[in-house]
Amino acid sequence: MSSLDHLIDQYLEEHFVAGVKVPTTVGEDDAIRSVQKQFDDAGFDCSEETARGFVHEAWRRAAE
C-alpha cells in the first residue's frame, strides 16, 4: 500500500463513520458509481480512478 493509500484510508476512518461501502454483487462500473456517490453525498469529489482503487481493494479483501 502506498503512502497515499494509507493517507486515504486514515482520512476515511476519521471522516466517514460508517466507512465506504463497496458493493460486491454488482459489476465494476456500478460499484465505482456507488463509491463516487458516497463521496459526493459526503461533499467530496472522487475520481473514477480513485473509486476504482477502493473497489479493487474491497474486492481483494472480500476474496481473502
C-alpha positions as CSV (number, residue, x, y, z in Angstrom):
1,M,0.0,0.0,0.0
2,S,1.4,3.4,-1.0
3,S,1.6,6.3,1.4
4,L,-1.2,8.0,-0.5
5,D,-3.4,4.9,0.0
6,H,-2.5,5.0,3.7
7,L,-3.5,8.6,4.0
8,I,-6.8,8.0,2.2
9,D,-7.6,5.1,4.5
10,Q,-6.7,7.2,7.5
11,Y,-8.8,10.1,6.3
12,L,-11.8,7.8,5.6
13,E,-11.5,6.3,9.1
14,E,-11.6,9.7,10.7
15,H,-14.3,11.3,8.5
16,F,-16.6,8.5,7.3
17,V,-18.0,7.0,10.5
18,A,-19.6,4.0,8.6
19,G,-16.8,3.8,6.1
20,V,-17.2,3.5,2.4
21,K,-19.5,0.6,1.4
22,V,-18.4,-1.2,-1.8
23,P,-21.0,-3.5,-3.3
24,T,-19.6,-6.9,-4.2
25,T,-22.6,-8.3,-6.1
26,V,-22.6,-5.8,-8.9
27,G,-20.2,-5.1,-11.8
28,E,-17.2,-2.8,-11.6
29,D,-18.9,0.2,-13.2
30,D,-21.8,0.1,-10.8
31,A,-19.5,-0.4,-7.8
32,I,-17.4,2.6,-8.9
33,R,-20.5,4.8,-9.3
34,S,-21.7,3.7,-5.8
35,V,-18.4,4.7,-4.3
36,Q,-18.4,8.1,-6.1
37,K,-22.0,8.8,-4.9
38,Q,-21.0,8.1,-1.3
39,F,-18.2,10.6,-1.7
40,D,-20.5,13.1,-3.4
41,D,-23.1,12.7,-0.6
42,A,-20.3,13.5,1.9
43,G,-19.4,16.6,0.0
44,F,-16.2,15.3,-1.7
45,D,-15.1,14.7,-5.2
46,C,-13.9,11.2,-6.1
47,S,-12.3,10.5,-9.4
48,E,-13.1,7.3,-11.3
49,E,-9.5,6.1,-10.8
50,T,-9.7,6.6,-7.0
51,A,-13.1,4.9,-6.8
52,R,-11.8,2.0,-8.9
53,G,-8.9,1.7,-6.4
54,F,-11.4,1.4,-3.5
55,V,-13.5,-1.2,-5.4
56,H,-10.5,-3.4,-6.3
57,E,-9.1,-3.2,-2.7
58,A,-12.5,-4.1,-1.2
59,W,-13.0,-6.9,-3.6
60,R,-9.5,-8.2,-2.9
61,R,-10.2,-8.1,0.9
62,A,-13.6,-9.8,0.4
63,A,-11.9,-12.7,-1.5
64,E,-9.4,-13.4,1.3
